[in-house]
Amino acid sequence: MADTVGGRYELLDEIDSGGMGTIWRAFDVVLDREVAVKRISPQAIGSGEAVAELAKRFQREARVTARILHHGVPQVYDAGLDSGVAELYLVMELVHGVPLRAFIERREPLPISWAAAFGAQIATVLSHAHAIPVVHRDLKPENVLVTDDGGVKVLDFGIAAVLRPDTGRLTATGTPMGTSLYMSPEQIRGRQVTPHSDLYALGCVLYELVSGYPVFGGDTNIDRWNRHLEAVPVPLREVCEDVPAEFDRLVLDLLAKAPTERPADATEVYERLLPLLPTLGSRPEASGPGSSGMPDPTLVFRRPNAPGSRAESGPVLQRPSAAESAAAASRMPRTALRESIQDAVNQADALLEDERFVQAAEVLDAVIQQAGNVLGAENPQVLQLRLRRAAILVVAGEYRLARPEFDALAEAFARTKGPRSDHAVESLRQAAYCRAELGQVDEALLRLNDVLDRISSERGDGTDTALEVRRNIGELQAARNDIDEAEWTLRALHDDLLLIKGSDNEDTRYVAELLERLRSVNPG
């Protein structure tokens, strides 16, 4: 029997985890609909004054998100304390959609009208949020979903802070909030975050939608942060054909280093995008990247409030139950299963060649479900398929999806091959990497230290993998602003690299550069 929260929300499966809790797909038995439930575990709540403090934070998150009355933000339905298990919960609209990340394609540029439509919709959401005022602080393609009708849903406003003098006590963490590819210079410096910080992130998103590349890349967070602080963005018109001058100018204005040099507000951004949007009743342009089935974001401007598509004629096929699917899979001949697996791998490889990472992961996901029903979830071949799919998700930048899968794989390989086996250690390492990319620095450091302990106990800390993990640990310590610890870690690593690889080695030079940058930040 499924767990129930608040006496009415039956939990079906976990969607995501992080921050203060987990997010579940659930079923509201009173209103007969699917919802999303965010849970705060009793362990996270603590006791005594910590409970009261966390309850205030949580109530603020619910109230603030509920105040953004716009269809581009998931609705908040309920919030409360489940006294039976001492658990806070937040009930929200369950959003089905395609992550905006799926529209970023390096080989097939997004039509300008599509990029403008995405930008205009996001700007509209931000204008409603900023009027409260609420700053998102972590706007990025992974936090935007595109629904089947091309509408935009901006997720994770729960980490935002109400811009009032009394909020600092509850929201200050001492570390930058955001993702390095999209963080404004003021966020990186730990200065006051304002609505203009969201506009900077929107500029980063628009740049990447059109070009297929981040405006400022880099191998590490430190590299990316330095470029956001100092580098001048290359105009879109120099890297892409047929970019209108007004679109290029808007993106460059959004990417201004000083907040005061950016557009006045999200409404100005919308108004400057308006001339680039398709007119009412116009026909759609060529489809977006990857698939002709991609939702068209211009639809909401070309045909606002249009009726839904007509139902297909013919019989309606009912989805089989889990028991029926398992029974059907058990009857599948092993030869047919092998062929299905090979076909899926071949198809995924072809999609990877075209850098269609999300689709490649979906193809593997389908055969993993099929093979798992026949062979078992922890069959070696199934685990290898899962590992392959998780790695593709990382390449695609889908860290939120990859992280729980690598967590599960680390546990599965630990059970089947041992906790110090190569696959178990690599899965744990990738889970840490995903957390680092999602800004969960403390959790990432814990896991990387675990990885290093496992590697060192078996093979010492001078192997290529151990050296790389030690470098990652130093970089994350620097990201936490633990400059002394980072310098100690990287200095010891540099000494070992000099002995093992020599002064001319690329890794040795790279760590030396990291140390030099740390010394410039902390000259004492």
C-alpha positions in Angstrom: 0.0 0.0 0.0 1.3 3.4 -1.0 2.4 5.9 1.7 -0.1 8.7 2.3 0.7 12.3 3.3 -1.8 14.6 4.9 -4.4 11.9 5.0 -5.2 12.3 1.3 -2.1 12.3 -1.0 -0.9 8.8 -2.0 2.7 8.8 -3.0 3.4 7.0 -6.2 7.1 7.5 -7.1 9.9 9.8 -6.3 10.6 12.5 -8.9 13.5 14.3 -7.5 15.4 15.0 -4.2 17.6 17.8 -2.9 17.5 20.9 -0.8 15.3 20.2 2.2 13.5 17.1 0.9 12.1 15.0 -1.9 9.5 15.5 -4.5 7.0 12.8 -5.3 4.4 12.2 -8.0 1.3 11.6 -5.9 -2.5 11.1 -6.2 -5.0 13.3 -4.4 -7.7 10.9 -3.4 -10.2 13.7 -2.6 -10.1 15.6 -5.9 -9.1 12.5 -8.0 -6.0 14.0 -9.7 -2.3 13.7 -9.8 -0.2 16.2 -7.9 3.4 16.8 -6.9 4.2 16.5 -3.2 7.4 18.0 -1.7 8.3 16.3 1.6 10.6 17.3 4.4 11.9 14.3 6.3 11.8 14.2 10.1 15.6 13.9 10.1 15.9 17.2 8.2 13.5 18.9 10.6 15.5 18.3 13.7 14.1 19.2 17.0 13.5 22.1 19.4 14.2 25.5 17.9 15.3 24.0 14.6 11.7 22.8 14.0 10.3 26.2 14.4 12.9 27.8 12.2 12.4 25.3 9.4 8.7 25.5 9.7 8.9 29.3 9.1 11.1 28.8 6.1 8.8 26.2 4.7 5.7 28.3 5.3 7.3 31.2 3.6 8.2 29.0 0.6 4.6 27.9 0.3 3.1 31.4 0.7 5.5 33.1 -1.6 5.2 30.6 -4.4 1.4 30.6 -4.0 1.4 34.4 -4.4 2.9 34.2 -8.0 -0.5 34.0 -9.6 0.5 33.1 -13.2 0.0 30.0 -15.3 3.7 29.9 -16.0 4.4 28.9 -12.4 3.1 25.6 -10.9 0.2 26.2 -8.6 0.4 25.5 -4.9 -2.6 23.5 -3.6 -1.8 22.7 0.0 0.8 22.9 2.7 0.9 21.5 6.2 2.5 19.4 8.9 1.8 15.7 8.9 1.8 15.3 12.7 1.7 11.5 12.5 5.3 11.4 11.1 6.4 14.9 12.0 6.8 15.7 8.3 6.2 19.0 6.5 4.7 18.8 3.0 3.9 21.1 0.1 1.4 20.0 -2.6 1.7 21.5 -6.0 0.6 21.2 -9.6 2.3 18.2 -11.3 3.9 19.5 -14.5 4.3 17.3 -17.5 6.7 18.7 -20.1 10.0 18.8 -22.0 12.9 20.5 -20.3 14.0 23.6 -22.1 17.5 21.9 -22.2 16.1 19.6 -24.9 15.7 22.6 -27.3 19.4 23.5 -27.1 21.0 22.0 -30.2 24.5 22.8 -31.4 24.0 21.6 -35.0 20.5 22.9 -35.6 20.0 26.5 -34.5 16.6 27.3 -32.9 14.5 29.6 -35.0 14.7 33.2 -33.6 10.9 33.3 -33.3 11.1 30.2 -31.0 13.8 31.7 -28.9 11.9 35.0 -28.7 8.7 33.1 -27.7 10.6 31.3 -24.9 12.1 34.5 -23.7 8.9 36.4 -23.8 7.0 33.7 -21.8 9.8 33.6 -19.2 9.9 37.4 -19.0 6.2 37.4 -18.3 6.6 34.9 -15.4 9.5 37.0 -14.0 7.5 40.2 -14.2 4.8 38.7 -12.0 7.3 37.2 -9.6 9.4 40.4 -9.3 6.3 42.5 -8.6 5.9 40.6 -5.3 9.0 40.9 -5.2 10.5 37.4 -5.5 13.8 36.6 -7.2 14.3 33.2 -8.7 18.1 33.1 -8.3 18.6 29.9 -10.3 17.0 30.4 -13.7 18.4 27.9 -16.2 17.1 25.5 -18.9 16.7 22.7 -16.4 14.3 24.9 -14.4 12.0 25.6 -17.3 9.5 23.0 -18.7 7.7 23.3 -22.0 4.3 21.8 -22.0 2.6 20.0 -24.9 1.0 23.2 -26.1 4.3 25.1 -26.1 3.6 26.9 -22.8 6.4 27.6 -20.3 6.5 26.6 -16.7 9.2 28.0 -14.5 10.1 25.7 -11.7 11.8 25.9 -8.3 10.7 29.4 -7.2 10.9 27.7 -3.8 14.5 28.7 -3.3 13.8 32.4 -3.9 13.8 34.9 -1.0 11.2 37.6 -0.5 13.1 40.9 -0.8 12.4 42.3 2.6 14.7 43.3 5.4 13.5 40.6 7.7 14.3 37.6 5.5 18.1 37.5 5.9 17.9 35.5 9.1 16.0 32.7 7.4 17.5 32.6 3.9 21.2 33.5 4.3 23.5 30.5 3.8 26.8 32.2 3.3 27.2 30.6 -0.1 26.2 31.8 -3.6 22.8 30.4 -4.8 22.6 29.5 -8.5 24.3 27.5 -11.3 27.7 28.7 -12.6 26.7 28.8 -16.3 23.9 31.3 -15.5 25.0 33.2 -12.4 25.2 37.0 -12.5 28.4 38.7 -11.5 26.8 40.1 -8.3 25.7 36.5 -7.3 29.3 35.3 -7.8 30.6 38.1 -5.7 28.1 37.3 -3.0 26.5 40.8 -3.3 22.8 41.8 -3.2 20.7 39.7 -5.5 17.9 41.6 -7.3 15.4 41.0 -10.1 18.2 42.2 -12.5 20.1 39.0 -11.5 17.3 36.9 -13.0 17.5 39.1 -16.2 21.2 38.3 -16.5 20.3 34.5 -16.3 17.6 35.0 -18.9 20.3 36.5 -21.2 22.5 33.5 -20.7 19.5 31.2 -21.5 18.6 33.1 -24.7 22.2 33.1 -25.8 22.5 29.3 -25.4 19.1 28.7 -27.1 20.2 30.4 -30.2 23.9 29.5 -30.4 23.8 26.0 -28.8 26.6 26.9 -26.5 26.8 28.6 -23.1 27.8 32.3 -23.3 30.7 31.6 -20.9 32.0 28.0 -20.7 34.8 26.5 -18.8 35.9 23.2 -17.3 35.2 24.3 -13.6 32.9 26.5 -11.7 35.9 28.8 -11.0 36.6 29.2 -14.7 33.0 30.0 -15.5 32.7 32.4 -12.6 35.8 34.3 -13.7 34.5 34.6 -17.2 31.1 35.9 -16.0 33.0 38.5 -14.0 35.5 39.6 -16.6 34.9 38.3 -20.1 33.1 40.1 -22.8 30.4 38.0 -24.6 30.9 37.3 -28.3 27.9 38.9 -30.0 25.4 36.3 -31.4 25.6 37.8 -34.8 29.3 36.7 -35.0 28.6 33.1 -34.2 25.1 32.5 -35.8 23.6 33.5 -39.1 20.5 35.5 -39.5 20.3 36.8 -35.9 18.4 40.1 -35.9 20.3 43.0 -34.6 17.6 43.9 -32.1 17.7 40.4 -30.6 21.5 40.4 -30.4 21.4 43.9 -28.7 18.9 42.7 -26.2 20.9 39.7 -25.2 24.1 41.8 -24.8 22.2 44.3 -22.7 20.9 41.4 -20.5 24.5 40.2 -20.1 25.8 43.6 -18.9 28.2 43.2 -15.9 26.5 46.0 -13.9 22.9 45.4 -12.9 22.0 49.0 -13.7 23.2 48.6 -17.3 20.6 45.8 -18.0 17.0 46.4 -19.1 14.9 48.2 -16.5 12.7 45.2 -15.8 11.2 42.0 -17.2 8.5 44.0 -18.9 11.0 45.9 -21.0 12.5 42.5 -22.0 9.0 41.3 -23.1 8.4 44.5 -25.1 11.7 44.3 -26.9 11.0 40.7 -27.9 7.4 41.5 -29.0 8.4 42.6 -32.6 10.2 39.2 -33.1 7.2 37.1 -32.2 4.9 35.7 -34.9 1.7 37.6 -35.6 -1.8 36.4 -34.6 -3.0 33.7 -36.9 0.3 33.2 -38.7 1.5 29.8 -39.8 4.3 28.1 -37.8 7.9 28.2 -38.8 10.2 25.2 -39.3 10.2 22.9 -36.2 12.7 23.1 -33.5 15.8 20.9 -33.0 15.8 17.2 -32.6 12.3 16.2 -33.5 9.3 17.5 -35.4 7.3 16.6 -32.4 8.8 19.3 -30.2 6.2 21.6 -28.6 6.0 24.9 -30.5 6.5 27.9 -28.1 5.1 30.3 -30.7 1.6 28.6 -30.5 0.5 30.7 -27.5 1.1 33.9 -29.6 -0.1 32.6 -32.9 -3.3 31.0 -31.6 -3.9 32.1 -28.0 -6.6 30.2 -26.2 -7.1 27.9 -29.2 -9.0 24.6 -28.7 -7.0 21.5 -28.0 -6.1 19.2 -30.9 -8.8 16.9 -32.1 -8.7 13.3 -30.8 -7.4 10.7 -33.2 -10.0 8.5 -34.8 -9.9 4.8 -34.2 -9.9 2.6 -31.1 -8.3 3.9 -27.9 -5.5 1.6 -26.7 -5.5 1.1 -22.9 -2.1 1.2 -21.2 -1.4 -2.3 -19.6 -1.1 -2.5 -15.8 2.3 -3.2 -14.2 1.3 -6.8 -13.5 0.3 -7.3 -17.2 3.5 -5.7 -18.4 5.6 -8.0 -16.2 3.7 -11.0 -17.3 4.1 -10.1 -21.0 7.8 -9.5 -20.5 8.3 -12.9 -18.8 6.9 -14.6 -21.9 9.3 -12.8 -24.2 11.9 -15.1 -25.7 15.5 -14.3 -24.6 16.6 -14.1 -28.3 14.0 -11.4 -29.0 15.1 -9.5 -25.9 18.7 -9.6 -27.0 17.7 -8.2 -30.3 15.7 -5.4 -28.7 18.6 -4.5 -26.5 21.0 -4.4 -29.5 18.6 -2.4 -31.6 18.1 0.1 -28.7 21.9 0.5 -28.2 22.4 1.0 -32.0 19.6 3.6 -32.1 21.0 5.4 -29.1 24.5 5.4 -30.6 23.1 7.0 -33.8 21.3 9.6 -31.8 24.5 10.4 -29.8 26.3 10.9 -33.1 23.8 13.7 -33.8 24.2 15.0 -30.2 20.5 14.2 -29.5 21.3 13.1 -26.0 17.8 13.3 -24.4 16.3 11.1 -27.1 19.2 8.6 -26.8 18.5 8.3 -23.0 14.7 7.8 -23.7 15.5 5.0 -26.2 17.6 3.2 -23.6 15.0 3.8 -20.9 12.4 1.9 -22.8 14.6 -1.2 -23.2 15.8 -1.0 -19.6 12.2 -1.3 -18.4 11.7 -4.3 -20.7 15.0 -6.0 -19.8 14.5 -5.4 -16.1 11.2 -7.2 -16.1 12.8 -10.3 -17.7 16.3 -10.4 -16.3 15.9 -8.4 -13.0 16.8 -4.9 -12.1 20.3 -5.8 -10.9 21.2 -8.2 -13.8 24.7 -7.2 -15.0 23.4 -6.4 -18.5 20.6 -4.3 -17.2 23.0 -2.4 -14.8 25.3 -1.7 -17.8 22.4 -0.3 -19.8 21.4 1.9 -16.8 25.0 3.1 -16.4 25.1 4.0 -20.1 21.8 5.9 -19.9 22.9 7.8 -16.8 26.1 8.8 -18.4 24.1 10.1 -21.4 22.0 12.2 -19.0 25.1 13.8 -17.7 26.3 14.7 -21.1 22.9 16.1 -21.8 23.2 18.3 -18.7 20.2 16.5 -17.1 21.9 16.3 -13.7 18.6 16.2 -11.8 17.6 13.0 -13.6 21.1 11.5 -13.6 21.8 12.0 -9.9 19.2 9.6 -8.4 20.1 7.0 -11.0 23.8 7.1 -10.1 22.8 6.9 -6.5 20.8 3.8 -7.2 23.6 2.3 -9.4 26.2 2.9 -6.7 24.1 0.9 -4.3 23.3 -1.8 -6.8 27.0 -2.3 -7.8 28.0 -2.2 -4.1 25.7 -5.2 -3.5 26.6 -7.1 -6.6 30.3 -6.4 -7.1 31.4 -4.9 -3.8 31.5 -1.3 -2.5 35.1 -0.8 -3.8 34.5 -2.2 -7.3 35.2 0.1 -10.2 31.5 0.4 -11.2 30.4 1.2 -7.6 33.1 3.8 -7.1 32.5 5.4 -10.5 28.7 5.6 -9.9 29.3 7.3 -6.6 31.7 9.7 -8.2 29.2 10.6 -11.0 26.5 11.1 -8.3 28.8 13.5 -6.6 29.5 15.3 -9.9 25.8 15.7 -10.5 25.4 17.3 -7.1 28.2 19.7 -7.7 26.6 20.8 -11.0 23.3 21.3 -9.2 25.0 23.5 -6.6 24.8 20.9 -3.8 28.5 21.4 -2.9 28.4 20.0 0.7 26.8 16.8 -0.4 29.1 16.5 -3.4 32.1 16.9 -1.1 30.9 14.2 1.2 30.6 11.7 -1.6 33.9 12.6 -3.2 35.7 12.1 0.0 34.0 8.7 0.2 35.1 8.0 -3.3 38.7 9.0 -2.5 38.7 6.7 0.6 37.6 3.7 -1.4 40.1 4.3 -4.2 43.0 5.0 -1.8 42.3 1.9 0.3 42.6 -0.3 -2.8 45.0 1.4 -5.1 46.5 4.4 -3.3 45.9 8.1 -4.0 48.3 8.4 -6.9 46.2 6.8 -9.6 44.8 8.9 -12.4 41.3 8.6 -11.0 42.4 9.5 -7.4 44.3 12.5 -8.7 41.3 13.7 -10.6 39.0 13.2 -7.5 41.5 15.2 -5.4 41.4 18.0 -7.8 37.6 18.0 -7.8 37.6 18.1 -4.0 39.9 21.2 -4.1 37.7 22.9 -6.7 34.6 22.3 -4.6 36.3 23.6 -1.4 37.2 26.7 -3.3 33.5 27.0 -4.5 32.5 26.9 -0.8 35.0 29.7 -0.2 37.1 27.4 2.0 40.2 29.0 0.5 42.7 27.6 3.1 41.4 24.0 2.8 41.3 24.3 -1.0 44.9 25.6 -1.1 46.1 22.8 1.2 44.3 20.1 -0.9 45.6 21.5 -4.3 49.1 22.1 -3.0 49.5 18.5 -1.9 48.0 17.4 -5.2 50.4 19.6 -7.1 53.4 18.2 -5.3 52.3 14.6 -6.2 51.7 15.6 -9.8 55.2 17.0 -10.1 56.6 13.6 -8.9 54.2 11.4 -10.9 53.7 13.4 -14.2 56.3 16.1 -14.2 56.1 19.9 -14.4 55.2 20.0 -18.1 52.2 17.8 -17.8 48.8 19.4 -18.6 47.2 18.3 -15.3 50.2 19.7 -13.3 50.0 23.0 -15.1 46.2 23.2 -14.6 46.5 22.7 -10.8 49.3 25.2 -10.7 47.0 27.8 -12.3 44.2 27.0 -9.8 46.7 27.6 -7.0 47.7 30.9 -8.5 44.1 32.0 -8.8 43.5 31.0 -5.1 46.6 33.0 -4.0 45.3 36.1 -5.9 42.0 35.8 -4.0 43.7 35.0 -0.6 47.2 36.6 -0.8 47.8 36.3 2.9 
